[in-house]
Amino acid sequence: MIGLTIAIITFNLTAFLTNKKLSRSQIVHIWMFTIAFQQTFDIFVEFKYHGYWYFGKGIDWKGLLPHLFIVPPVNLMFLNWYPSEKKHFIRFMYIFIFVGFILLYEAITLIPEPWAYFHNGWWKLWLSAIVDPILLLILLFYYNWICKLEQNKQCIVMDK
């Protein structure tokens, strides 16, 4: 729990203090998308197939903390720092390096409690190395879709 608390504070402060690209609307969209997408993924991998779990197997209130406050700010940092104006090779290298940091963090979360909170069943780091780039690409596609929607926005006024 100590490591989780440190990670929540560090990731959230970093995500919000270094943000120079994302609007408040985009932050809310990305945050909610991340929670929904991760919960959907975890329903199967974590709860049905027991590939991994947070703290203990099964549904636990403490297990909500990583879902709500770890992955969303990491996704915000990924998008905020993404080198969208650079060549494809640089973008590829950014994703590759970012996944490396994710894998390093995941490995750290596997150390014993009270510092860590993550446990692997059959899920291994090499699976994360394969799946994480795909998830980050899905995130990029979602972010681009949100940007296009915001350019063509029509809002319903509710306060009149």
Backbone as a printed PyTorch tensor [residue, N CA C, xyz], in Angstrom:
tensor([[[  0.8290,  -1.1950,   0.0000],
         [  0.0000,   0.0000,   0.0000],
         [  0.8750,   1.2610,   0.0000]],

        [[  2.0680,   1.1490,   0.5550],
         [  2.9730,   2.3020,   0.5770],
         [  3.3770,   2.6730,  -0.8450]],

        [[  3.7600,   1.6760,  -1.6230],
         [  4.1460,   1.9240,  -3.0150],
         [  3.0050,   2.4730,  -3.8360]],

        [[  1.7910,   1.9760,  -3.6030],
         [  0.6200,   2.4720,  -4.3310],
         [  0.3690,   3.9420,  -4.0070]],

        [[  0.4590,   4.2980,  -2.7410],
         [  0.2490,   5.6940,  -2.3380],
         [  1.2910,   6.6120,  -2.9680]],

        [[  2.5360,   6.1960,  -2.9430],
         [  3.6050,   6.9930,  -3.5630],
         [  3.3620,   7.1340,  -5.0640]],

        [[  2.9570,   6.0380,  -5.7090],
         [  2.7030,   6.0660,  -7.1530],
         [  1.5290,   6.9700,  -7.4990]],

        [[  0.4550,   6.8940,  -6.7270],
         [ -0.7150,   7.7400,  -6.9920],
         [ -0.3300,   9.2110,  -6.9170]],

        [[  0.3710,   9.5900,  -5.8610],
         [  0.7730,  10.9940,  -5.6970],
         [  1.7310,  11.4040,  -6.8130]],

        [[  2.7370,  10.5850,  -7.0770],
         [  3.7500,  10.9220,  -8.0900],
         [  3.1480,  11.0130,  -9.4870]],

        [[  2.3870,  10.0070,  -9.8810],
         [  1.8250,   9.9910, -11.2390],
         [  0.8260,  11.1230, -11.4600]],

        [[ -0.0190,  11.3770, -10.4640],
         [ -1.0110,  12.4400, -10.6290],
         [ -0.3710,  13.8210, -10.6460]],

        [[  0.5770,  14.0670,  -9.7450],
         [  1.2790,  15.3590,  -9.7680],
         [  2.0140,  15.5560, -11.0910]],

        [[  2.7040,  14.5180, -11.5410],
         [  3.4340,  14.6210, -12.8010],
         [  2.4870,  14.8620, -13.9690]],

        [[  1.3950,  14.1170, -14.0230],
         [  0.4470,  14.2570, -15.1340],
         [ -0.1340,  15.6620, -15.2020]],

        [[ -0.5060,  16.2150, -14.0700],
         [ -1.1710,  17.5110, -14.0910],
         [ -0.1960,  18.6840, -14.1350]],

        [[  0.9550,  18.5450, -13.5090],
         [  1.9090,  19.6580, -13.5130],
         [  2.6750,  19.7780, -14.8240]],

        [[  2.7850,  18.6970, -15.5700],
         [  3.5130,  18.7630, -16.8430],
         [  2.5860,  18.8930, -18.0500]],

        [[  1.2910,  18.9190, -17.8270],
         [  0.3450,  18.9820, -18.9400],
         [  0.4190,  20.3260, -19.6570]],

        [[  0.7180,  20.2740, -20.9430],
         [  0.7460,  21.4750, -21.7640],
         [ -0.0970,  21.3130, -23.0200]],

        [[ -0.6210,  20.1200, -23.2350],
         [ -1.3100,  19.8140, -24.4820],
         [ -2.8060,  19.5450, -24.3090]],

        [[ -3.1810,  18.8800, -23.2440],
         [ -4.5390,  18.3720, -23.0920],
         [ -5.4700,  19.3940, -22.4400]],

        [[ -6.6500,  19.5610, -23.0330],
         [ -7.6640,  20.4390, -22.4470],
         [ -8.3520,  19.7140, -21.2860]],

        [[ -9.1040,  20.4430, -20.4980],
         [ -9.8400,  19.8160, -19.3940],
         [-10.8250,  18.7810, -19.9150]],

        [[-11.4780,  19.1050, -21.0180],
         [-12.4150,  18.1710, -21.6310],
         [-11.7060,  16.8930, -22.0670]],

        [[-10.5480,  17.0270, -22.6770],
         [ -9.7850,  15.8580, -23.1110],
         [ -9.3260,  15.0330, -21.9140]],

        [[ -8.9310,  15.6930, -20.8530],
         [ -8.5140,  14.9820, -19.6360],
         [ -9.6630,  14.1360, -19.1010]],

        [[-10.8560,  14.7190, -19.0340],
         [-12.0220,  13.9750, -18.5450],
         [-12.3300,  12.8030, -19.4730]],

        [[-12.2990,  13.0480, -20.7770],
         [-12.5540,  11.9740, -21.7450],
         [-11.5570,  10.8350, -21.5740]],

        [[-10.2770,  11.1640, -21.5110],
         [ -9.2340,  10.1450, -21.4000],
         [ -9.3500,   9.4080, -20.0740]],

        [[ -9.6090,  10.1410, -18.9940],
         [ -9.7260,   9.5240, -17.6710],
         [-10.8680,   8.5040, -17.6670]],

        [[-12.0370,   8.8980, -18.1650],
         [-13.1920,   8.0110, -18.1540],
         [-13.0080,   6.8390, -19.1210]],

        [[-12.4470,   7.1100, -20.2960],
         [-12.1690,   6.0380, -21.2510],
         [-11.2210,   5.0120, -20.6360]],

        [[-10.1870,   5.4920, -19.9710],
         [ -9.2000,   4.5990, -19.3590],
         [ -9.8510,   3.7060, -18.3150]],

        [[-10.6670,   4.2870, -17.4570],
         [-11.3350,   3.4920, -16.4240],
         [-12.2490,   2.4530, -17.0650]],

        [[-13.0670,   2.8680, -18.0290],
         [-14.0010,   1.9380, -18.6670],
         [-13.2590,   0.8310, -19.4110]],

        [[-12.2270,   1.2020, -20.1430],
         [-11.4780,   0.2220, -20.9290],
         [-10.7340,  -0.7500, -20.0170]],

        [[-10.1200,  -0.2350, -18.9710],
         [ -9.3860,  -1.1040, -18.0580],
         [-10.3340,  -2.0290, -17.3000]],

        [[-11.4720,  -1.5050, -16.8680],
         [-12.4310,  -2.3560, -16.1520],
         [-12.9310,  -3.4830, -17.0580]],

        [[-13.1960,  -3.1570, -18.3180],
         [-13.6530,  -4.1720, -19.2630],
         [-12.5840,  -5.2490, -19.4510]],

        [[-11.3530,  -4.8190, -19.6410],
         [-10.2370,  -5.7630, -19.8010],
         [-10.0810,  -6.6190, -18.5460]],

        [[-10.1220,  -5.9800, -17.3820],
         [ -9.8900,  -6.6850, -16.1260],
         [-11.0280,  -7.6180, -15.7350]],

        [[-12.2430,  -7.3670, -16.1980],
         [-13.3440,  -8.2920, -15.9170],
         [-12.9660,  -9.6860, -16.3960]],

        [[-12.3250,  -9.7380, -17.5440],
         [-11.9460, -11.0370, -18.0900],
         [-10.5970, -11.5200, -17.5540]],

        [[ -9.5540, -10.7080, -17.7410],
         [ -8.2020, -11.1700, -17.4080],
         [ -8.0250, -11.3250, -15.8960]],

        [[ -8.5230, -10.3670, -15.1320],
         [ -8.3280, -10.4280, -13.6800],
         [ -9.3600, -11.3130, -12.9930]],

        [[-10.6330, -11.0720, -13.2420],
         [-11.6660, -11.7410, -12.4540],
         [-12.1050, -13.0970, -13.0100]],

        [[-12.2450, -13.2050, -14.3270],
         [-12.6930, -14.4810, -14.8860],
         [-11.5560, -15.4920, -15.0060]],

        [[-10.4080, -15.0390, -15.5460],
         [ -9.3130, -15.9700, -15.8120],
         [ -8.1740, -15.9000, -14.7900]],

        [[ -8.2500, -14.9940, -13.8390],
         [ -7.2610, -14.8560, -12.7570],
         [ -5.8270, -14.7440, -13.2760]],

        [[ -5.6570, -13.9150, -14.3060],
         [ -4.3290, -13.6800, -14.8640],
         [ -3.4600, -12.8670, -13.9310]],

        [[ -4.0670, -11.9130, -13.2490],
         [ -3.3840, -11.0860, -12.2540],
         [ -4.4330, -10.5110, -11.3320]],

        [[ -3.9950,  -9.8870, -10.2430],
         [ -4.9210,  -9.2440,  -9.3250],
         [ -4.1740,  -8.2160,  -8.4960]],

        [[ -4.9380,  -7.3030,  -7.9450],
         [ -4.4080,  -6.2700,  -7.0630],
         [ -4.7210,  -6.6830,  -5.6300]],

        [[ -3.7480,  -6.6370,  -4.7680],
         [ -3.8730,  -6.9860,  -3.3480],
         [ -4.2770,  -8.4400,  -3.1620]],

        [[ -5.5210,  -8.7920,  -3.4280],
         [ -5.9900, -10.1640,  -3.2780],
         [ -6.9200, -10.5310,  -4.4160]],

        [[ -7.1390, -11.8180,  -4.5810],
         [ -8.0480, -12.2600,  -5.6430],
         [ -9.4670, -11.8210,  -5.3120]],

        [[-10.2250, -11.5310,  -6.3370],
         [-11.6090, -11.1190,  -6.1420],
         [-11.7400,  -9.6120,  -6.0930]],

        [[-12.9700,  -9.1770,  -5.9630],
         [-13.2740,  -7.7490,  -5.9430],
         [-12.9760,  -7.1950,  -4.5500]],

        [[-12.2460,  -6.0880,  -4.5120],
         [-11.8090,  -5.4910,  -3.2580],
         [-11.8280,  -3.9770,  -3.4300]],

        [[-12.2490,  -3.2470,  -2.4180],
         [-12.2910,  -1.7860,  -2.4970],
         [-10.9170,  -1.2030,  -2.7690]],

        [[ -9.8780,  -1.7740,  -2.1520],
         [ -8.5160,  -1.2780,  -2.3790],
         [ -8.1000,  -1.4360,  -3.8370]],

        [[ -8.6410,  -2.4490,  -4.4930],
         [ -8.3170,  -2.6990,  -5.8830],
         [ -8.8190,  -1.6200,  -6.8340]],

        [[ -9.7550,  -0.8010,  -6.3640],
         [-10.2290,   0.3150,  -7.1960],
         [ -9.1860,   1.4160,  -7.3280]],

        [[ -8.3290,   1.5710,  -6.3320],
         [ -7.3510,   2.6590,  -6.3480],
         [ -6.4540,   2.6460,  -7.5850]],

        [[ -5.8440,   1.5130,  -7.9410],
         [ -5.0270,   1.5300,  -9.1670],
         [ -5.8530,   1.8220, -10.4180]],

        [[ -7.0800,   1.2960, -10.4600],
         [ -7.9380,   1.5330, -11.6210],
         [ -8.2910,   3.0060, -11.7710]],

        [[ -8.5470,   3.6600, -10.6650],
         [ -9.0100,   5.0510, -10.7140],
         [ -7.8910,   6.0790, -10.7390]],

        [[ -6.7290,   5.7540, -10.1210],
         [ -5.7230,   6.7930,  -9.9120],
         [ -4.3040,   6.4710, -10.3740]],

        [[ -4.0940,   5.3110, -10.9840],
         [ -2.7610,   4.9910, -11.5100],
         [ -2.7520,   5.0420, -13.0350]],

        [[ -3.5740,   4.2420, -13.6750],
         [ -3.5360,   4.1440, -15.1350],
         [ -4.0160,   5.4280, -15.8170]],

        [[ -5.0820,   6.0930, -15.3570],
         [ -5.4870,   7.3240, -16.0430],
         [ -4.4040,   8.4020, -16.1110]],

        [[ -3.7030,   8.7380, -15.0130],
         [ -2.6590,   9.7560, -15.1590],
         [ -1.4810,   9.2900, -16.0260]],

        [[ -1.2060,   7.9910, -16.0330],
         [ -0.1470,   7.4790, -16.9100],
         [ -0.5490,   7.6890, -18.3630]],

        [[ -1.8060,   7.4410, -18.6810],
         [ -2.2770,   7.6930, -20.0460],
         [ -2.2300,   9.1820, -20.3940]],

        [[ -2.5370,  10.0340, -19.4300],
         [ -2.4350,  11.4860, -19.6660],
         [ -0.9950,  11.8830, -19.9590]],

        [[ -0.0550,  11.3270, -19.1930],
         [  1.3580,  11.6270, -19.4470],
         [  1.7640,  11.1320, -20.8290]],

        [[  1.3420,   9.9310, -21.1930],
         [  1.6750,   9.3810, -22.5100],
         [  1.1970,  10.3120, -23.6190]],

        [[ -0.0400,  10.7480, -23.5350],
         [ -0.5910,  11.6140, -24.5840],
         [  0.0260,  13.0050, -24.5600]],

        [[  0.2400,  13.5360, -23.3810],
         [  0.7920,  14.8840, -23.2810],
         [  2.1990,  14.9640, -23.8620]],

        [[  2.9790,  13.9280, -23.6620],
         [  4.3700,  13.9400, -24.1180],
         [  4.5410,  13.3090, -25.5000]],

        [[  3.4600,  12.7640, -26.0690],
         [  3.5620,  12.0710, -27.3490],
         [  4.0780,  13.0230, -28.4320]],

        [[  5.1160,  12.6290, -29.1580],
         [  5.7250,  13.5210, -30.1630],
         [  4.9700,  13.4930, -31.5010]],

        [[  3.7500,  14.0040, -31.4930],
         [  2.8720,  13.8960, -32.6640],
         [  3.4060,  14.6230, -33.8920]],

        [[  4.2600,  15.6190, -33.7040],
         [  4.8010,  16.3800, -34.8390],
         [  6.1010,  15.7880, -35.3760]],

        [[  6.5730,  14.7140, -34.7850],
         [  7.8430,  14.1020, -35.1890],
         [  7.6110,  13.0000, -36.2180]],

        [[  8.7060,  12.5020, -36.7610],
         [  8.6410,  11.4260, -37.7490],
         [  8.1490,  10.1390, -37.1000]],

        [[  7.6800,   9.2160, -37.9430],
         [  7.1210,   7.9550, -37.4580],
         [  8.1230,   7.1560, -36.6220]],

        [[  9.3820,   7.1860, -36.9900],
         [ 10.3900,   6.4500, -36.2310],
         [ 10.4770,   6.9720, -34.7900]],

        [[ 10.4340,   8.2860, -34.6430],
         [ 10.4910,   8.8940, -33.3030],
         [  9.2460,   8.5040, -32.5080]],

        [[  8.0880,   8.5030, -33.1450],
         [  6.8530,   8.0890, -32.4660],
         [  6.9350,   6.6310, -32.0240]],

        [[  7.4410,   5.7940, -32.9080],
         [  7.6130,   4.3760, -32.5820],
         [  8.5580,   4.2140, -31.3920]],

        [[  9.6650,   4.9250, -31.4210],
         [ 10.6320,   4.8360, -30.3220],
         [ 10.0190,   5.3530, -29.0170]],

        [[  9.2100,   6.4030, -29.0900],
         [  8.5370,   6.9290, -27.8950],
         [  7.6530,   5.8450, -27.2860]],

        [[  6.8450,   5.1750, -28.1090],
         [  5.9730,   4.1060, -27.6100],
         [  6.8180,   2.9860, -27.0110]],

        [[  7.8750,   2.6010, -27.6980],
         [  8.7640,   1.5350, -27.2360],
         [  9.3710,   1.8800, -25.8690]],

        [[  9.8670,   3.0890, -25.7190],
         [ 10.4780,   3.5180, -24.4520],
         [  9.4250,   3.6490, -23.3580]],

        [[  8.2580,   4.1800, -23.6940],
         [  7.1880,   4.3270, -22.7100],
         [  6.7520,   2.9580, -22.1950]],

        [[  6.6290,   1.9900, -23.0940],
         [  6.2790,   0.6320, -22.6770],
         [  7.3720,   0.0720, -21.7650]],

        [[  8.6190,   0.3890, -22.0480],
         [  9.7080,  -0.0360, -21.1730],
         [  9.5340,   0.4820, -19.7530]],

        [[  9.1400,   1.7520, -19.6250],
         [  8.8940,   2.3060, -18.2900],
         [  7.6790,   1.6540, -17.6230]],

        [[  6.6530,   1.3680, -18.4000],
         [  5.4780,   0.6810, -17.8520],
         [  5.8850,  -0.6980, -17.3190]],

        [[  6.6830,  -1.4180, -18.0930],
         [  7.1260,  -2.7510, -17.6690],
         [  7.9940,  -2.6790, -16.4150]],

        [[  8.8460,  -1.6720, -16.3460],
         [  9.6710,  -1.4820, -15.1540],
         [  8.7880,  -1.2290, -13.9310]],

        [[  7.7960,  -0.3540, -14.0900],
         [  6.8760,  -0.0770, -12.9800],
         [  6.1070,  -1.3470, -12.5910]],

        [[  5.6370,  -2.0870, -13.5990],
         [  4.9080,  -3.3210, -13.3070],
         [  5.7800,  -4.3060, -12.5400]],

        [[  7.0500,  -4.4120, -12.9020],
         [  7.9740,  -5.3020, -12.1870],
         [  8.1410,  -4.8480, -10.7350]],

        [[  8.2190,  -3.5440, -10.5230],
         [  8.3560,  -3.0110,  -9.1570],
         [  7.1190,  -3.3280,  -8.3290]],

        [[  5.9370,  -3.2810,  -8.9540],
         [  4.7000,  -3.5450,  -8.2070],
         [  4.5670,  -5.0050,  -7.7850]],

        [[  5.4460,  -5.8510,  -8.2740],
         [  5.4000,  -7.2700,  -7.9240],
         [  6.1980,  -7.6090,  -6.6680]],

        [[  6.9840,  -6.6420,  -6.1490],
         [  7.7370,  -6.9350,  -4.9210],
         [  6.7390,  -7.1030,  -3.7710]],

        [[  7.1550,  -7.7030,  -2.6700],
         [  6.2080,  -7.9720,  -1.5690],
         [  5.6250,  -6.6990,  -0.9340]],

        [[  4.4470,  -6.8820,  -0.3370],
         [  3.8180,  -5.8070,   0.4210],
         [  4.6780,  -5.5030,   1.6450]],

        [[  4.6390,  -4.3090,   2.1720],
         [  3.7000,  -3.2190,   1.9520],
         [  4.0670,  -2.3020,   0.7850]],

        [[  5.1960,  -2.5610,   0.1120],
         [  5.6350,  -1.6600,  -0.9530],
         [  4.8590,  -1.8640,  -2.2360]],

        [[  4.4540,  -3.0630,  -2.5190],
         [  3.7820,  -3.3410,  -3.7760],
         [  2.3830,  -3.8890,  -3.5370]],

        [[  1.6610,  -4.1300,  -4.6140],
         [  0.2610,  -4.5080,  -4.4880],
         [ -0.2200,  -5.3980,  -5.6250]],

        [[  0.6180,  -5.7000,  -6.5790],
         [  0.2120,  -6.4120,  -7.7810],
         [  0.7130,  -7.8470,  -7.7170]],

        [[ -0.1070,  -8.7890,  -8.2030],
         [  0.2560, -10.2090,  -8.1810],
         [ -0.0810, -10.8280,  -9.5290]],

        [[  0.8390, -11.6240, -10.0410],
         [  0.6030, -12.3290, -11.2940],
         [  0.0950, -13.7320, -11.0230]],

        [[ -0.8990, -14.1240, -11.8130],
         [ -1.2950, -15.5240, -11.8940],
         [ -0.5210, -16.0800, -13.0750]],

        [[ -1.2190, -16.3190, -14.1810],
         [ -0.5390, -16.7800, -15.3910],
         [ -0.0110, -15.6180, -16.2330]],

        [[ -0.4400, -14.3980, -15.9380],
         [  0.0130, -13.2170, -16.6910],
         [  1.4830, -12.9520, -16.3660]],

        [[  2.2780, -12.7070, -17.3890],
         [  3.7030, -12.4380, -17.2120],
         [  4.0720, -11.1180, -17.8860]],

        [[  5.2220, -10.5850, -17.5320],
         [  5.6700,  -9.3080, -18.1030],
         [  5.7680,  -9.3500, -19.6240]],

        [[  6.1360, -10.4800, -20.1930],
         [  6.2570, -10.5480, -21.6450],
         [  4.8920, -10.3610, -22.3180]],

        [[  3.8120, -10.7680, -21.6560],
         [  2.4730, -10.5110, -22.2000],
         [  2.1740,  -9.0130, -22.1770]],

        [[  2.5810,  -8.3510, -21.1060],
         [  2.4110,  -6.8960, -21.0410],
         [  3.2040,  -6.2110, -22.1410]],

        [[  4.3850,  -6.7340, -22.4300],
         [  5.2240,  -6.1500, -23.4860],
         [  4.5420,  -6.2470, -24.8500]],

        [[  3.7240,  -7.2560, -25.0310],
         [  2.9790,  -7.4030, -26.2860],
         [  1.6990,  -6.5740, -26.2690]],

        [[  0.9690,  -6.6170, -25.1680],
         [ -0.3520,  -5.9800, -25.0930],
         [ -0.2580,  -4.4650, -24.9130]],

        [[  0.6870,  -3.9790, -24.1200],
         [  0.7630,  -2.5440, -23.8140],
         [  0.8790,  -1.6480, -25.0450]],

        [[  1.7190,  -1.9600, -26.0260],
         [  1.7570,  -1.0930, -27.2140],
         [  0.4110,  -1.0430, -27.9550]],

        [[ -0.2830,  -2.1710, -27.9810],
         [ -1.6040,  -2.2000, -28.6250],
         [ -2.5790,  -1.3020, -27.8690]],

        [[ -2.5510,  -1.3850, -26.5400],
         [ -3.4330,  -0.5400, -25.7240],
         [ -3.1000,   0.9430, -25.9020]],

        [[ -1.8200,   1.2650, -25.9970],
         [ -1.4290,   2.6600, -26.2070],
         [ -1.8630,   3.1530, -27.5910]],

        [[ -1.8190,   2.2950, -28.5860],
         [ -2.3050,   2.6830, -29.9180],
         [ -3.8160,   2.9060, -29.9080]],

        [[ -4.5430,   2.0600, -29.1870],
         [ -5.9900,   2.2700, -29.0410],
         [ -6.2410,   3.6120, -28.3640]],

        [[ -5.4690,   3.9220, -27.3410],
         [ -5.5840,   5.2120, -26.6550],
         [ -5.3320,   6.3720, -27.6200]],

        [[ -4.3160,   6.2540, -28.4560],
         [ -4.0220,   7.3050, -29.4450],
         [ -5.1740,   7.4910, -30.4230]],

        [[ -5.7350,   6.3800, -30.8960],
         [ -6.8810,   6.4780, -31.8090],
         [ -8.0730,   7.1460, -31.1200]],

        [[ -8.3180,   6.7760, -29.8690],
         [ -9.4070,   7.3910, -29.1180],
         [ -9.1610,   8.8850, -28.9410]],

        [[ -7.9500,   9.2650, -28.5790],
         [ -7.6090,  10.6850, -28.4040],
         [ -7.8050,  11.4630, -29.7080]],

        [[ -7.3660,  10.8980, -30.8210],
         [ -7.5590,  11.5720, -32.1070],
         [ -9.0380,  11.7230, -32.4390]],

        [[ -9.8260,  10.7240, -32.1020],
         [-11.2700,  10.8000, -32.3260],
         [-11.8810,  11.9280, -31.4820]],

        [[-11.4690,  12.0280, -30.2220],
         [-11.9610,  13.1030, -29.3430],
         [-11.5870,  14.4690, -29.9200]],

        [[-10.3760,  14.6040, -30.4070],
         [ -9.9390,  15.8740, -30.9940],
         [-10.8120,  16.2430, -32.1930]],

        [[-11.1250,  15.2680, -33.0330],
         [-11.9820,  15.5340, -34.1940],
         [-13.3940,  15.9030, -33.7580]],

        [[-13.8980,  15.2400, -32.7410],
         [-15.2320,  15.5670, -32.2320],
         [-15.2760,  16.9890, -31.6600]],

        [[-14.2110,  17.3750, -30.9690],
         [-14.1750,  18.7190, -30.3900],
         [-14.1330,  19.7970, -31.4610]],

        [[-13.5560,  19.5000, -32.5990],
         [-13.5220,  20.4770, -33.6860],
         [-14.9030,  20.6930, -34.2840]],

        [[-15.7470,  19.6830, -34.2040],
         [-17.0980,  19.7620, -34.7660],
         [-18.1530,  19.7750, -33.6670]],

        [[-17.8440,  20.3870, -32.5580],
         [-18.7330,  20.2800, -31.4000],
         [-19.9770,  21.1610, -31.5320]],

        [[-21.0590,  20.5990, -31.0480],
         [-22.3080,  21.3080, -30.8720],
         [-22.7750,  20.9540, -29.4790]],

        [[-22.8750,  21.9500, -28.6190],
         [-23.2280,  21.6880, -27.2350],
         [-24.6830,  22.0120, -26.9890]],

        [[-25.2980,  21.2510, -26.1140],
         [-26.6550,  21.5220, -25.6620],
         [-26.5530,  22.3950, -24.4310]],

        [[-27.1720,  23.5430, -24.4650],
         [-27.1290,  24.4550, -23.3310],
         [-28.1970,  24.0290, -22.3380]],

        [[-27.7750,  23.7550, -21.1050],
         [-28.6830,  23.2380, -20.0830],
         [-29.0700,  24.2880, -19.0320]],

        [[-28.4250,  25.4450, -19.0630],
         [-28.6620,  26.3900, -17.9650],
         [-29.6380,  27.4970, -18.3270]],

        [[-30.3870,  27.4090, -19.3830],
         [-31.3580,  28.4740, -19.7320],
         [-32.7630,  28.0290, -19.4930]]])
